[in-house]
């Protein structure tokens, strides 16, 4: 496994603006001549996309228990790394991934109630101990973020998924989980306040990524 020095992850709760920022950063990197692979979790492989649908839109006749949810996320991640992330890193490409281990810890440990250390150990196994060298955590109060997510779905005609349907207290726990992770690993996880103006958010993110590029290129 190559060093993960070209692996960048974007994290955040619902409605944090990850998709928009990823598009912007992809353009920034490409303008510098950097070859970029953009992917997401769960997803990034045929199996991963199939599991994504099972996780986010399960059959109403068979609700997904939290244990199954956890292991489906991990299974998708292992396949994702083997089929897409690992080959891209070995080819010296920059990989930008929408969610990774930090999301599993925030959602499944902090919000679902699993033991944090056990979830971290499972993430290490599933990801072959692969870790990004930079993570941008897009922070937004859930009262704002969830409203944004619902408005986006309405505009796009998308179905609200089962995670977005969780109550506000669930999303508050997710945010607390992310902030705790950022506190534990401030060198890797950099916080961006996405309640600020879009131009300010983009400028902050670009500054962090440009600084990161000096270390990896």
ZIFEN-V210426 format. One record per residue. RES is the residue in three letters. PHI is phi as a letter, one per 20 degrees, with the letter a starting at -180 (none if undefined). PSI is psi in whole degrees, 0 to 359 (none if undefined). OMEGA is omega as a letter, one per 20 degrees, with the letter a starting at -180 (999 if undefined). Layout:
BEGIN
res = [RES:RES]
phi = [PHI:PHI]
psi = [PSI:PSI]
omega = [OMEGA:OMEGA]
END
This chain:
BEGIN
res = [UNK:UNK:UNK:UNK:UNK:UNK:UNK:UNK:UNK:UNK:UNK:UNK:UNK:UNK:UNK:UNK:UNK:UNK:UNK:UNK:UNK:UNK:UNK:UNK:UNK:UNK:UNK:UNK:UNK:UNK:UNK:UNK:UNK:UNK:UNK:UNK:UNK:UNK:UNK:UNK:UNK:UNK:UNK:UNK:UNK:UNK:UNK:UNK:UNK:UNK:UNK:UNK:UNK:UNK:UNK:UNK:UNK:UNK:UNK:UNK:UNK:UNK:UNK:UNK:UNK:UNK:UNK:UNK:UNK:UNK:UNK:UNK:UNK:UNK:UNK:UNK:UNK:UNK:UNK:UNK:UNK:UNK:UNK:UNK:UNK:UNK:UNK:UNK:UNK:UNK:UNK:UNK:UNK:UNK:UNK:UNK:UNK:UNK:UNK:UNK:UNK:UNK:UNK:UNK:UNK:UNK:UNK:UNK:UNK:UNK:UNK:UNK:UNK:UNK:UNK:UNK:UNK:UNK:UNK:UNK:UNK:UNK:UNK:UNK:UNK:UNK:UNK:UNK:UNK:UNK:UNK:UNK:UNK:UNK:UNK:UNK:UNK:UNK:UNK:UNK:UNK:UNK:UNK:UNK:UNK:UNK:UNK:UNK:UNK:UNK:UNK:UNK:UNK:UNK:UNK:UNK:UNK:UNK:UNK:UNK:UNK:UNK:UNK:UNK:UNK:UNK:UNK:UNK:UNK:UNK:UNK:UNK:UNK:UNK:UNK:UNK:UNK:UNK:UNK:UNK:UNK:UNK:UNK:UNK:UNK:UNK:UNK:UNK:UNK:UNK:UNK:UNK:UNK:UNK:UNK:UNK:UNK:UNK:UNK:UNK:UNK:UNK:UNK:UNK:UNK:UNK:UNK:UNK:UNK:UNK:UNK:UNK:UNK:UNK:UNK:UNK:UNK]
phi = [none:f:f:e:f:d:d:d:d:d:c:r:f:f:m:f:n:f:f:f:f:f:g:f:f:f:f:g:f:f:f:e:n:e:e:c:d:d:b:b:c:f:q:n:b:g:f:f:f:f:f:g:f:f:f:e:c:f:f:f:f:b:g:e:f:f:f:f:g:g:f:f:g:f:f:f:f:f:f:f:f:f:e:c:f:g:f:f:f:f:e:m:e:e:d:d:d:e:n:b:g:f:f:f:f:f:f:e:e:f:e:e:n:f:f:f:f:f:f:f:f:f:f:f:f:f:e:l:m:f:c:f:e:b:c:d:e:e:e:b:g:g:f:e:f:f:f:g:f:f:f:f:f:f:f:e:m:e:f:f:e:f:f:f:f:f:f:f:f:f:f:f:f:f:f:g:f:f:f:f:f:f:f:f:c:f:f:e:e:d:e:c:e:e:e:f:g:g:f:f:f:f:f:f:f:f:f:f:f:f:f:f:g:f:e:d:e]
psi = [127:162:145:31:346:19:117:129:147:122:161:164:189:136:20:341:25:313:314:317:322:318:316:313:327:317:316:314:317:326:339:6:16:132:125:138:122:132:180:163:142:149:206:351:167:312:318:319:324:317:326:315:320:323:313:333:62:164:132:339:346:84:146:122:159:330:316:319:312:312:333:318:315:321:317:321:316:315:322:314:314:322:336:305:309:310:322:317:323:336:11:32:154:130:124:120:127:99:148:215:323:323:319:319:318:315:314:328:298:318:318:339:8:155:126:316:320:319:318:319:319:321:320:319:311:327:8:33:16:134:140:152:345:134:127:116:116:109:130:138:134:329:332:313:316:322:319:314:317:320:319:315:320:317:323:353:25:151:137:126:172:335:316:335:350:154:168:325:325:311:331:319:322:313:316:321:316:315:325:318:319:324:324:331:64:338:322:315:113:131:133:125:108:15:349:173:143:320:323:318:313:319:317:314:317:320:317:320:321:321:319:319:325:334:337:342:none]
omega = [r:r:a:a:r:a:a:r:r:a:r:r:a:r:a:r:a:a:a:a:r:r:a:a:r:r:r:a:a:r:r:r:a:r:a:r:r:a:a:r:i:a:r:r:r:r:a:r:r:r:r:r:r:a:a:a:a:r:a:r:r:r:a:r:a:r:r:r:a:a:r:r:a:r:r:a:a:r:r:a:a:a:a:a:a:r:a:r:r:r:r:r:r:r:r:a:r:a:r:a:a:r:a:r:a:a:a:r:a:a:a:r:r:r:a:a:r:r:r:r:r:r:r:r:a:a:a:a:r:a:r:r:r:r:r:r:a:a:r:r:a:r:r:a:a:r:r:a:r:r:r:r:r:a:a:a:a:r:r:a:a:r:r:a:r:a:a:a:r:a:r:r:r:r:r:r:r:a:r:r:r:r:a:a:a:r:a:a:a:a:r:a:a:r:r:a:a:a:r:r:a:a:r:a:a:r:a:a:r:r:r:a:r:a:a:a:999]
END
